[in-house]
């Protein structure tokens, strides 16, 4: 009972506290549960102690019974000796009886104590049950009160949510009013622009136009000249491709034909002329069009340009600039640049023209001097982000959404107060996670294979209360994080700014932050820290920026339907491939064996077109054709081709050649001498890199195709699985240079491999396998050798398929050998089954043949006649035992006593 005093007292005090005090939200229910658990454990220990005492008492009673039996036996012995020693034993008997009475009294006292302990244990169990019942009632009451409090909290949350919605609507209304005000201001500014343009037009209103739009020998453009300078000699030519190497910067696109303009105004006393160039790009909110001119150093720079229109060409868009000297020029599309002026004395707000969600708000006296900021926005739309996630799935696990890349150019001024930024971010759809119910916990426990106990009602109530608290207070298991990454200009590394606080909006499309230190480049990212780390995120953003600067390019090679010697090579953006296909079909460039390859290039990257092989353009002198990739200007190369050696590739119906696309890349050159360890040097050099290669197939005339000579035919033996059909299918499954690697694994020399590739082109893989099969020794296992070679080049799929074919062939041969073996034993089995004594003792014969009891029982159940049972037993032995032999059968029949039958079987051998 002393073990129960403390836990029962604690429980009693806790219940009194619960009755006297009001239940608060922070009440620790686990404390009451722990007290009840301690009380239960104390009760269990008391009960265990009582059971131990009872067991000791029972053992004591058993000992007393044994003592009584011993004493009775002694009494009987003493009674027998009473007649002889009656007087001597009388005193001794009285003493023994006294001791027995003492022991009986002690036993009775022990029994009374045990009964009393049992009664006390029953009372303790009754009290514990009563306490447990009261605790359950108290938990039920608390759960009910908690449910009421939860409902009240939900009502408060709903009211708070409604209040926030009203505030959000009010904020949106204010934003709309502010946007309308800004639009009015812009309209007022735009209304002033025509006046300014009119003033400018008045300056050049009387200037005349010189039209170069309809001249096919030069790029399209329009000049405006003074009336007295119309006769100025102007020469307009296309700019060479090599001169456009430094034309485009990051995120710039060429939208007009580069041109060279030569003129001389010294004789006419005119300082400048106006040049208008048409462009092909569509207008975009985040881009602007400018004219860039080439300086004497070879670098290109942007000049002041403006959009203009001409009545003669209303369907075209022009960009106009002023030229003071002869130069090369082109129209490019670049990211739009917003200029922000922050006055040190006044507060203000800026909203971007590219994305109105991008705003800046600054208070008065934010800096000591006026601050000029140039802002550019590189948008990341949802299709581009989705494609990036798909292409780089292994490197961007955990990346959920990003915002645009924002570039800032600002003066080196320290901010005295923070500037408030609102930055947009993509919104990704997420699945809602259902709240955890207690029944799910019970199912998950019952599904486990390990023996577990069913949770009690108190535990279920406790789990339900914990889930309620999590739903009310918010679960902290969300792994999503918002970070701002920044980078400096001309730096390829992104860093995480951990000194600022980011505030997410209600619909997760805007992030708000206060920044006291401006960054040259920054981006907002939302990621799941469970799948990616902060260091991996920096690498992922680098990859994202690279993907935004890259373009997917398609290379197309077709032949003209009416003239198979005329080919057309096209390098274009993959987004324009449908338009290119329509243009090629209109020019009858339709090829059933059309080849299309995709590359990833930079905008404006310089490339070279080359030819190799037996099919090259007519009058080809190994020269290369330079061109540049531009999204809006596909590169077409149309020429007539012919074969160099008409006797080459005599086993194929085609002459083969290759169109190659090269680019210039900077690589490291290693220079190491043989006997000097420290003489390793690394030098950077430019090298040609083959980006792609397309095959040109020129059909031969029927007279030029020569049939293969009979000596090249190879005989295929029936032992293996290799056949010409297998070689055809296998060579078709090999991709790229895999057939060369396979040939090296099969032991062929590099010279032989190159000769096969040059002679057979696309069919080189098939003829390589034929050549290897013909030259391999007959004793070697060609099937296993080819399977091992395929495994070494990591083509496990083909190797596994050949292995399965080999196993099927082996199984087929095994079955055929069994049939042959049964056919050999047929006469002997028939002779045995004609013997009456053999039919009667068929089970004994089956056991001698080492058949199992299951096989004998199955044969007995399937067949009714003993003769048929005997025959099936013999056939089963012959088919299952690989060592089955006529001599063994004859020896076994002799051991069973069938000597005459054994001699007959011996003659069959």
MORATA-V642139 format. One record per pair of residues at least 24 apart in sequence whose C-alpha atoms are under 10 Angstrom apart, sorted by the first residue. I is the first residue (numbers start at 1). GAP is how many residues later the second one is. Records with the same first field share a line. If there is no record, write none. Layout:
# MORATA-V642139
I=GAP / GAP
This chain:
# MORATA-V642139
1=41 / 42 / 45 / 119 / 120 / 123
2=40 / 44
3=36 / 39 / 40 / 42 / 43
4=34 / 35 / 36 / 37 / 38 / 39 / 41 / 42 / 120 / 124
5=34 / 37
6=32 / 33 / 36
7=28 / 29 / 30 / 31 / 32 / 33 / 34 / 35 / 36
8=27 / 28 / 30 / 31 / 32 / 34 / 35 / 119 / 120 / 123
9=26 / 30
10=25 / 26 / 28 / 29
11=24 / 25 / 27 / 28 / 120 / 124
12=119
15=119 / 120 / 123
18=120 / 124
19=119
23=119 / 122 / 123
24=122 / 125
25=121 / 124 / 125 / 444
29=110 / 113 / 433 / 436 / 437
30=432
32=103 / 107
33=102 / 106 / 425 / 426 / 429
36=92 / 95 / 96 / 99
37=95
39=89 / 92 / 93
40=85 / 88 / 89 / 91 / 92
43=78 / 81 / 82 / 84 / 85
44=81
46=75 / 78 / 79
47=71 / 74 / 75 / 77 / 78
49=72
50=64 / 67 / 68 / 70 / 71
51=66 / 67 / 70
53=61 / 64 / 65
54=57 / 60 / 61 / 63 / 64
56=58
57=50 / 53 / 54 / 56 / 57
58=53 / 56
60=47 / 50 / 51
61=46 / 47 / 49 / 50
64=39 / 40 / 43
67=33 / 36
68=32 / 35 / 36
71=25 / 26 / 29
135=323
136=321 / 322 / 325
139=318 / 319 / 322 / 323
140=317 / 318 / 321
142=319 / 323
143=318 / 319 / 321 / 322
146=319 / 322 / 323
147=318 / 321
150=318 / 319 / 321 / 322
151=321
153=319
154=317 / 318
157=315
164=342
165=341
168=337 / 338
175=181
178=173
179=172 / 177
182=168 / 169
204=70
207=66 / 67
209=65 / 66 / 101
210=24 / 65
211=65
212=24 / 65
213=64 / 65 / 100
218=39 / 41 / 42
219=37 / 38 / 39 / 40 / 41 / 58 / 59
220=36 / 37 / 39 / 56 / 57 / 58 / 59
221=35 / 36 / 38 / 54 / 55 / 56 / 57 / 58 / 97 / 98 / 99
222=52 / 53 / 54 / 55 / 56 / 88 / 96 / 98
223=50 / 51 / 52 / 53 / 54 / 97 / 98 / 99
224=48 / 49 / 50 / 51 / 52 / 96 / 98
225=45 / 47 / 48 / 49 / 50
226=42 / 44 / 46 / 47 / 48
228=40 / 41 / 42
229=36 / 38 / 39 / 40 / 41 / 44
230=38
231=37
232=31 / 32 / 33 / 34 / 35 / 36 / 38
233=29 / 30 / 31 / 32
234=27 / 28 / 29 / 30 / 31 / 92
235=25 / 26 / 27 / 28 / 29 / 91
236=24 / 25 / 26 / 27 / 90 / 92
237=24 / 25 / 91
238=90
239=89 / 90 / 91
240=386 / 387
241=363 / 365 / 366 / 384 / 385 / 386 / 387
242=364 / 365 / 384 / 385 / 386
243=51 / 55 / 56 / 85
244=50 / 54 / 55 / 56 / 84 / 85 / 86 / 360 / 361 / 362 / 383 / 384
245=53 / 54 / 55 / 359 / 360 / 361 / 383
246=48 / 52 / 53 / 54 / 55 / 358 / 359
247=45 / 46 / 47 / 51 / 52 / 53 / 54 / 82 / 83 / 85 / 357
248=44 / 52 / 53 / 84 / 85 / 86 / 354 / 355 / 356 / 357
249=51 / 83 / 85 / 354 / 355
250=84 / 85 / 298 / 299 / 300 / 352 / 353
251=36 / 82 / 83 / 84 / 127 / 297 / 298 / 299 / 351 / 352
252=35 / 36 / 37 / 80 / 81 / 82 / 83 / 297 / 351 / 352
253=28 / 36 / 78 / 79 / 80 / 81 / 82 / 350 / 351 / 377 / 378 / 379
254=25 / 26 / 27 / 35 / 76 / 77 / 78 / 79 / 80 / 349 / 350 / 375 / 376 / 377 / 378 / 379
255=24 / 25 / 26 / 27 / 34 / 35 / 75 / 76 / 77 / 78 / 375 / 376 / 377 / 378
256=24 / 25 / 35 / 62 / 73 / 74 / 75 / 76 / 77 / 376 / 377
257=72 / 73 / 74 / 75 / 376
258=34 / 35 / 70 / 71 / 72 / 73 / 74
259=34 / 68 / 69 / 70 / 71 / 72
260=33 / 34 / 66 / 67 / 68 / 69 / 70
261=62 / 64 / 65 / 66 / 67 / 68
262=63 / 64 / 65 / 66
263=60 / 61 / 62 / 63 / 64
264=60 / 61 / 62
265=59 / 60 / 61
270=54
271=51 / 52 / 53 / 54
272=50 / 51 / 52 / 53
273=48 / 49 / 50 / 51 / 52
274=46 / 47 / 48 / 49 / 50
275=30 / 43 / 44 / 45 / 46 / 47 / 48 / 54
276=29 / 30 / 31 / 32 / 33 / 34 / 41 / 42 / 43 / 44 / 45 / 46 / 55
277=30 / 31 / 39 / 40 / 41 / 42 / 43 / 44 / 52 / 53 / 54
278=29 / 30 / 31 / 35 / 38 / 39 / 40 / 41 / 42 / 52 / 53
279=37 / 38 / 39 / 40 / 51 / 52 / 53 / 54 / 353
280=36 / 37 / 38 / 51 / 352 / 353
281=36 / 51 / 52 / 350 / 351
282=35 / 51
283=34 / 50
284=49 / 51 / 52 / 70
285=50 / 51 / 68 / 69 / 70
286=48 / 49 / 50 / 51 / 66 / 67 / 68 / 69 / 90 / 91 / 92 / 93
287=46 / 47 / 48 / 49 / 50 / 67 / 89 / 90 / 91
288=44 / 45 / 46 / 47 / 48 / 49
289=29 / 30 / 42 / 43 / 44 / 45 / 46 / 47
290=29 / 30 / 31 / 40 / 41 / 42 / 43 / 44
291=28 / 29 / 30 / 31 / 38 / 39 / 40 / 41 / 42
292=29 / 36 / 37 / 38 / 39 / 40
293=30 / 33 / 34 / 35 / 36 / 37 / 38
294=32 / 33 / 34 / 35 / 36
295=32 / 33 / 34
296=31
298=30
300=28 / 29 / 30
301=28
302=27 / 28 / 29 / 30
305=26
334=42
335=40 / 41 / 42 / 43 / 44
336=39 / 40 / 41 / 42
337=36 / 37 / 38 / 39 / 40 / 70 / 71
338=35 / 36 / 37 / 38 / 39 / 70
339=33 / 34 / 35 / 36 / 37 / 69 / 70 / 71
340=31 / 32 / 33 / 34 / 35 / 70
341=29 / 30 / 31 / 32 / 33
342=24 / 25 / 27 / 28 / 29 / 30 / 31
343=24 / 25 / 26 / 27 / 28 / 29
344=24 / 25 / 26 / 27
345=24 / 25
349=70 / 71 / 72
350=71
351=71
352=24 / 25
353=24
354=24 / 25
355=24 / 49 / 68 / 69
356=66 / 67 / 68
357=64 / 65 / 66 / 67 / 68 / 152 / 153 / 154
358=46 / 48 / 63 / 64 / 65 / 66 / 67 / 152 / 153 / 154
359=61 / 62 / 63 / 64 / 65 / 153
360=59 / 60 / 61 / 62 / 63 / 152 / 154
361=57 / 58 / 59 / 60 / 61 / 153
362=55 / 56 / 57 / 58 / 59 / 152
363=54 / 55 / 56 / 57
364=52 / 53
365=50 / 51 / 52
366=48 / 49 / 50 / 51 / 52 / 53 / 150
367=46 / 47 / 48 / 49 / 50 / 51
368=45 / 46 / 47 / 48
369=42 / 44 / 45 / 46
370=41 / 43
371=39 / 40 / 41 / 42 / 43 / 44
372=37 / 38 / 39 / 40 / 41
373=34 / 35 / 36 / 37 / 38
374=33 / 34 / 35 / 36 / 37
375=31 / 32 / 33 / 34 / 35 / 145 / 146
376=28 / 29 / 30 / 31 / 32 / 33 / 145
377=27 / 28 / 29 / 30 / 31 / 144
378=25 / 26 / 27 / 28 / 29 / 145 / 167 / 170
379=24 / 25 / 26 / 27 / 45 / 46 / 169
380=24 / 25 / 45 / 46 / 164 / 165 / 168
381=44 / 45
382=44 / 45 / 46
384=160 / 163 / 164
385=41 / 159 / 162 / 163
387=160
388=155 / 156 / 159 / 160
389=155
391=156
392=148 / 151 / 152 / 155
395=137 / 141 / 142 / 144 / 145 / 148
396=131 / 135 / 136 / 140 / 141 / 143 / 144 / 145 / 147 / 148
397=130 / 131 / 132 / 133 / 134 / 135 / 136 / 139 / 140 / 143
398=81 / 82 / 128 / 129 / 130 / 131 / 132 / 133 / 134 / 135 / 138 / 139
399=81 / 82 / 126 / 127 / 128 / 129 / 130 / 132 / 133 / 137 / 138 / 141 / 142
400=26 / 27 / 28 / 29 / 30 / 80 / 81 / 82 / 125 / 126 / 127 / 128
401=24 / 25 / 26 / 27 / 81 / 107 / 108 / 123 / 124 / 125 / 126
402=24 / 25 / 26 / 80 / 81 / 82 / 107 / 121 / 122 / 123 / 124 / 125 / 139 / 142
403=24 / 81 / 106 / 107 / 108 / 119 / 120 / 121 / 122 / 123
404=118 / 119 / 120 / 121
405=80 / 81 / 116 / 117 / 118 / 119 / 136 / 140
406=80 / 113 / 114 / 115 / 116 / 117 / 118
407=79 / 80 / 81 / 82 / 112 / 113 / 114 / 115 / 116
408=80 / 81 / 110 / 111 / 112 / 113 / 114
409=80 / 109 / 110 / 111 / 112
410=108 / 109 / 110
412=106
413=104 / 105
414=102 / 103 / 104
415=100 / 101 / 102 / 103
416=100 / 101
417=97 / 98 / 99 / 100
418=95 / 96 / 97 / 98 / 99 / 100
419=94 / 95 / 96 / 97 / 98 / 99
420=92 / 93 / 94 / 95 / 96
421=81 / 89 / 90 / 91 / 92 / 93 / 94
422=80 / 81 / 82 / 83 / 88 / 89 / 90 / 91 / 92
423=81 / 86 / 87 / 88 / 89 / 90 / 100 / 101
424=84 / 85 / 86 / 87 / 88 / 99 / 100
425=79 / 83 / 84 / 85 / 86 / 98 / 99 / 100 / 101
426=82 / 83 / 84 / 98 / 99 / 100
427=80 / 81 / 82 / 83 / 99
428=80 / 81 / 98
435=32 / 33 / 35 / 36
436=27 / 28 / 31 / 32 / 35
437=26 / 27 / 30 / 31
438=24 / 25 / 26 / 27 / 29
439=25
478=50 / 51 / 52
479=48 / 49 / 50 / 51 / 52
480=46 / 47 / 48 / 49 / 50
481=44 / 45 / 46 / 47 / 48
482=29 / 42 / 43 / 44 / 45 / 46 / 47
483=28 / 40 / 41 / 42 / 43 / 44 / 51 / 54
484=27 / 29 / 38 / 39 / 40 / 41 / 42
485=34 / 36 / 37 / 38 / 39 / 40 / 52 / 53 / 56
486=32 / 33 / 34 / 35 / 36 / 37 / 38 / 52
487=32 / 33 / 34 / 35 / 36
488=31 / 32 / 33 / 34
489=30 / 31 / 32
490=30
491=30
492=47 / 49 / 50 / 53 / 54
493=45 / 46 / 48 / 49
494=27 / 28 / 29 / 41 / 43 / 44 / 45 / 46 / 47 / 48
495=27 / 39 / 40 / 42 / 43 / 44 / 46
496=26 / 27 / 28 / 38 / 39 / 41 / 42
497=25
546=56
547=53 / 55
548=54
549=52 / 53 / 54
550=49 / 50 / 51 / 52 / 53
551=24 / 48 / 49 / 50 / 51 / 52 / 78 / 79 / 80
552=46 / 47 / 48 / 49 / 50 / 51 / 79
553=24 / 44 / 45 / 46 / 47 / 48 / 49 / 76 / 77 / 78 / 81
554=42 / 43 / 44 / 45 / 46 / 80
555=40 / 41 / 42 / 43 / 44 / 80 / 106 / 137 / 138 / 139
556=24 / 25 / 38 / 39 / 40 / 41 / 42 / 80 / 138
557=32 / 33 / 34 / 36 / 37 / 38 / 39 / 40 / 80 / 81 / 102 / 137 / 138 / 139
558=26 / 27 / 30 / 31 / 32 / 33 / 34 / 35 / 36 / 37 / 38 / 80 / 138 / 139
559=25 / 29 / 30 / 31 / 32 / 33 / 34 / 35 / 79 / 80 / 81 / 137 / 138 / 139
560=24 / 25 / 27 / 28 / 29 / 30 / 31 / 78 / 80
561=24 / 26 / 27 / 28 / 29 / 30 / 31
562=26 / 27 / 28
563=25 / 26 / 77
564=25 / 27 / 76 / 77 / 133 / 134 / 135
565=50 / 52 / 53 / 74 / 75 / 76 / 77 / 78 / 131 / 132 / 133 / 134
566=51 / 72 / 73 / 74 / 75 / 76 / 132
567=24 / 50 / 70 / 71 / 72 / 73 / 74 / 129 / 131
568=68 / 69 / 70 / 71 / 72
569=40 / 66 / 67 / 68 / 69 / 70 / 90 / 125
570=26 / 64 / 65 / 66 / 67 / 68
571=25 / 26 / 27 / 28 / 56 / 57 / 58 / 59 / 60 / 62 / 63 / 64 / 65 / 66 / 90
572=26 / 57 / 58 / 59 / 60 / 61 / 62 / 63 / 64
573=25 / 26 / 27 / 28 / 56 / 57 / 58 / 59 / 60 / 61 / 62
574=24 / 25 / 57
575=56
576=55 / 56 / 58
577=57
580=54
593=104
594=100 / 101 / 102
595=99 / 100 / 101
596=98
597=95 / 96 / 97
598=93 / 94
599=92 / 93
600=91
601=28 / 29 / 62 / 90
602=26 / 27 / 28 / 29
603=25 / 26 / 27 / 28
604=24 / 25 / 26 / 27
605=24 / 25 / 58 / 59
606=24 / 56 / 57 / 58
607=54 / 55 / 56 / 57 / 81 / 82 / 83 / 84
608=52 / 53 / 54 / 55 / 56 / 80 / 81 / 82 / 83
609=28 / 50 / 51 / 52 / 53 / 54 / 81 / 84
610=48 / 49 / 50 / 51 / 52 / 80 / 83
611=46 / 47 / 48 / 49 / 50 / 82 / 83 / 84 / 85
612=44 / 45 / 46 / 47 / 48 / 81 / 83 / 84
613=30 / 31 / 32 / 42 / 43 / 44 / 45 / 46 / 82 / 83 / 145 / 148
614=27 / 28 / 29 / 30 / 31 / 32 / 34 / 35 / 41 / 42 / 43 / 44 / 82 / 83 / 84 / 144 / 145
615=26 / 27 / 28 / 29 / 30 / 31 / 39 / 40 / 41 / 42 / 43 / 44 / 80 / 81 / 82 / 83
616=24 / 25 / 26 / 27 / 28 / 40 / 41 / 42 / 43 / 80
617=24 / 25 / 26 / 27
618=24 / 25 / 26
624=36 / 37 / 38
625=36
626=35 / 36 / 37
641=55 / 57
642=56
643=55 / 57
646=54 / 58
647=57 / 58 / 59
648=110 / 111 / 112
649=56 / 57 / 107 / 109 / 110 / 111 / 112
650=50 / 54 / 55 / 56 / 57 / 58 / 109 / 110
651=53 / 54 / 55 / 56 / 57 / 58 / 108 / 109 / 112
652=47 / 48 / 52 / 53 / 54 / 55 / 56 / 107 / 108 / 109 / 110 / 111
653=44 / 45 / 46 / 47 / 48 / 49 / 51 / 52 / 53 / 54
654=42 / 43 / 44 / 45 / 46 / 47 / 50 / 51 / 106 / 107
655=41 / 42 / 43 / 44 / 45 / 104 / 105 / 106
656=39 / 40 / 41 / 42 / 43 / 102 / 103 / 104 / 105 / 106
657=36 / 37 / 38 / 39 / 40 / 41 / 101 / 104
658=34 / 35 / 36 / 37 / 38 / 39 / 103
659=33 / 34 / 35 / 36 / 37
660=30 / 31 / 32 / 33 / 34 / 35
661=27 / 28 / 29 / 30 / 31 / 32 / 33
662=25 / 26 / 27 / 28 / 29 / 30 / 31
663=24 / 25 / 26 / 27 / 28 / 29
664=24 / 25 / 26 / 27
665=24
695=66 / 67
697=64 / 65
712=58 / 59 / 62
713=57 / 58 / 61
714=56 / 57 / 59 / 60 / 61
715=58 / 59
716=57 / 58
717=61
718=91
719=62 / 64 / 90 / 91 / 94
720=61 / 62 / 63 / 64 / 85 / 86 / 89 / 90
721=61 / 62 / 81 / 82 / 84 / 85 / 86 / 87 / 88 / 89
722=47 / 51 / 60 / 61 / 64 / 80 / 83 / 84
723=47 / 50
724=42 / 43 / 45 / 46
725=41
726=40 / 76
727=38 / 39 / 40 / 41 / 42 / 43
728=35 / 37 / 38 / 39 / 41 / 42
729=37 / 69
730=35 / 36 / 39 / 68 / 72
731=31 / 32 / 33 / 34 / 35 / 36 / 37 / 38
732=30 / 31 / 33 / 34
733=32 / 62 / 65
734=31 / 61 / 64
735=30
736=26
737=28
738=27 / 52 / 55 / 56 / 57
739=25 / 26 / 27 / 29 / 30 / 51 / 54
740=24 / 25 / 28
741=48 / 49 / 51 / 52
742=26 / 27 / 44 / 46 / 47 / 48 / 49 / 50 / 51 / 53
743=25 / 26 / 29 / 43 / 46 / 47
744=45 / 49
745=40 / 41 / 43 / 44 / 45 / 46 / 47 / 48
746=26 / 27 / 30 / 36 / 39 / 40 / 42 / 43 / 44
747=25 / 29 / 42
748=24 / 27
815=64
817=62
818=60 / 61 / 62 / 63 / 64
819=59 / 60
820=59
821=54 / 57 / 58 / 61 / 63 / 64
822=52 / 53 / 54 / 55 / 56 / 57
824=54 / 61 / 62
825=49 / 50 / 53 / 59 / 60 / 61 / 64 / 83
826=45 / 48 / 49
827=78 / 81
828=46 / 58 / 61 / 62 / 73 / 76 / 77 / 80 / 81
829=41 / 42 / 43 / 44 / 45 / 46 / 60 / 76
830=37 / 40 / 41 / 44
831=70 / 73 / 74
832=35 / 38 / 39 / 42 / 61 / 66 / 69 / 70 / 73
833=33 / 34 / 35 / 36 / 37 / 38 / 41
834=33 / 37
835=32 / 63 / 66
836=30 / 31
837=61
838=28 / 29 / 32 / 55 / 58 / 60 / 63
839=26 / 27 / 28 / 29 / 30 / 31 / 32
840=26 / 27 / 30
841=25 / 29 / 55
842=24 / 25 / 26 / 27 / 28 / 29 / 31 / 32
843=26 / 27 / 30
844=26 / 52
845=25 / 28 / 29 / 47 / 48 / 51
846=24 / 25 / 26 / 27 / 28 / 30 / 31
847=26
848=41 / 44 / 45 / 47 / 48
849=24 / 25 / 27 / 28 / 29 / 32 / 35 / 39 / 40 / 43
850=27 / 31
851=25 / 26 / 29 / 30
885=24
